[in-house]
């Protein structure tokens, strides 16, 4: 497999004058804000190495302006393909048009953009609305035997990011089918542990009503919030239920400790699929416009039996 792909890379890449015939891929990563992101970056780097692709990897530190700069650098370097995970959905049209004018195909991974779809050749990633729905369904089921209101606080991801917008939408779509479920506070924790803790502390301080459920848009914010909940003298996972998204190792540890009730999987291991798509694109073949990754739901009750087989 490796030999075939390396050969494909050498045959199809644009001619280079530095004696290196590998495919050149410019990849702009969002940052290192979460355990998920670290696993995603590792997956991309190791898949590029396995498939002998010359990867130029740029970390944008959660800033769109840094991503735009990186994309322009890749255009100037005349890479064969550009791939990136856009930190937010909007504001990409100009730079994507520049890539198109330079005839460099663009592949989106993890998150998408709201731009003319002809500006990119494909998007590989999760269905974030469905992840929000799964969290909502878990919540309805968890509280199905009660009769009173279910007061929910929500830790949203980065403002304007696809997963924050879509997970909120999917979750609200499901809980709106039962009037007992009410989101009483909702704020961004920027997908990080530190912010998750800080915002949860503020929720607990300001809220006089009993909080029944925390919906965190990722595990890192849930893990940060768990600290804040414990420091407030409340038992997370028992007195205050928590559902989050990603299914990283830290979430399994929290579930086994009885502090997190459920996590919805968001698969970060996109590297092999991305590299295969890059080879296809350079060879002049079409790739599917949308490649959706398969994902599961894990709960406190089943966490122990899954933790050993988790890859991230
Ligand atoms: O875009 C995927 C999201 O970004 C993950 O859920 C989160 O952990 C990450 O930072």
Boltz pocket constraint, residues with backbone or C-beta under 6 A from the ligand:
constraints:
  - pocket:
      binder: B
      contacts: [[A, 33], [A, 34], [A, 35], [A, 36], [A, 37], [A, 110], [A, 111], [A, 163], [A, 191], [A, 217], [A, 218], [A, 219], [A, 220], [A, 245], [A, 246], [A, 266]]
      max_distance: 6.0
